[in-house]
Amino acid sequence: MLSSLSGESDSHARGEGESNKKKQVYQLQLLWYLAEVKAQSREVDKNRKLTRETLSTIQKDLRFAKHEIRRATSTPQTIPESEWKHIFKGEAINLDTIFSSLHHLAPPKENVGHVSTTEISLGKSDLA
């Protein structure tokens, strides 16, 4: 998360921003940093800010979040677990996967078909 403008640290005051300790890359070196600071200070879209804060909280303990989402009674049961992982990470989700989980298509259970007066026996389905 970006540092707030009101509580500047020494490194932020020097124009370095927060660092990735492994490689010493500072946020200020990223092209979008200043635009992001301005956007966050405007707070135009409170839902976007709330989403960022929620994702930041969830990402602190993804395992716990996955456990809790399975237990929650208000959780949409139609979203597959694989897609929850993407949601928690703030990544794009596969809408085809979600749509497929809503509409399960299965072959008809009847193994005999009729064409006019002719009866056609269909092979036994593994899904039936």
C-alpha positions in Angstrom: 0.0 0.0 0.0 1.2 3.5 -0.6 2.4 5.7 2.2 0.0 8.4 3.2 1.1 12.0 2.5 0.4 13.2 6.0 2.7 10.7 7.7 5.9 10.9 5.7 8.8 8.8 6.8 12.4 9.9 6.3 12.9 7.8 3.2 9.6 9.2 1.8 10.7 12.7 2.5 13.9 12.0 0.5 11.7 11.0 -2.4 12.2 7.3 -2.1 8.8 6.0 -1.0 8.4 2.5 0.4 11.0 0.0 -0.6 10.9 -3.6 -1.6 13.6 -4.8 0.8 14.9 -7.6 -1.4 15.8 -5.4 -4.4 15.7 -1.8 -3.0 13.1 -0.7 -5.5 11.3 2.4 -4.3 7.7 3.2 -5.1 8.6 6.6 -6.4 10.7 4.9 -9.1 7.5 3.4 -10.5 5.9 5.5 -13.2 2.4 5.3 -11.8 3.3 6.2 -8.2 2.7 9.9 -8.2 -0.6 9.5 -10.2 -1.7 6.9 -7.6 -0.8 9.2 -4.7 -2.9 12.0 -6.3 -5.8 9.6 -7.0 -5.8 8.3 -3.4 -5.8 11.8 -2.0 -8.9 12.7 -4.0 -10.9 9.8 -2.7 -13.3 10.1 -5.6 -14.4 6.5 -5.5 -14.9 5.3 -2.0 -15.8 1.8 -3.2 -12.5 1.5 -5.0 -10.6 2.5 -1.8 -12.6 0.0 0.3 -11.8 -2.7 -2.3 -8.1 -2.0 -2.1 -8.2 -2.1 1.7 -10.2 -5.3 1.7 -7.8 -7.0 -0.7 -4.8 -5.8 1.4 -6.4 -7.3 4.5 -7.2 -10.6 2.8 -3.7 -10.9 1.3 -2.2 -10.9 4.8 -3.5 -14.4 5.3 -5.0 -16.0 2.2 -5.3 -19.4 3.8 -7.5 -18.0 6.6 -9.6 -16.0 4.1 -10.2 -19.1 2.0 -11.2 -21.1 5.0 -13.6 -18.3 6.2 -15.2 -17.8 2.7 -16.1 -21.6 2.6 -17.7 -21.3 6.1 -19.7 -18.1 5.4 -23.4 -18.7 4.9 -23.7 -15.6 2.7 -21.0 -16.8 0.2 -22.3 -17.4 -3.3 -22.1 -21.2 -3.6 -21.8 -21.0 -7.4 -18.3 -19.5 -7.4 -15.7 -22.3 -7.7 -12.8 -22.3 -5.2 -10.3 -21.8 -8.0 -11.9 -18.4 -8.8 -12.0 -17.3 -5.1 -8.2 -17.5 -5.2 -8.1 -15.1 -8.1 -10.6 -12.8 -6.4 -8.5 -12.7 -3.2 -5.4 -11.9 -5.1 -7.1 -9.1 -7.0 -6.6 -10.9 -10.3 -8.9 -11.3 -13.3 -11.4 -14.1 -12.9 -12.6 -16.6 -15.6 -16.2 -15.8 -16.1 -16.6 -19.0 -18.3 -15.7 -21.1 -15.2 -18.3 -19.3 -13.1 -20.9 -19.5 -15.8 -20.2 -23.2 -16.2 -20.7 -23.8 -12.5 -24.1 -22.1 -12.7 -25.4 -24.2 -15.6 -24.3 -27.9 -15.5 -25.1 -29.5 -18.8 -25.6 -33.3 -18.7 -26.8 -35.7 -21.4 -30.3 -37.0 -21.2 -30.7 -40.0 -18.8 -32.9 -41.8 -21.3 -31.0 -44.4 -23.3 -33.7 -45.0 -25.9 -34.6 -42.6 -28.6 -37.5 -42.6 -31.0 -37.6 -41.5 -34.6 -41.2 -41.9 -35.8 -42.0 -45.5 -35.1 -38.3 -46.6 -35.0 -36.7 -47.1 -31.6 -33.0 -46.3 -31.4 -31.0 -47.6 -28.4 -28.3 -45.2 -27.3 -25.2 -46.4 -25.5 -25.3 -46.2 -21.7 -24.0 -42.9 -20.5 -21.3 -42.8 -17.8 -22.9 -39.7 -16.3 -26.4 -41.2 -16.0 
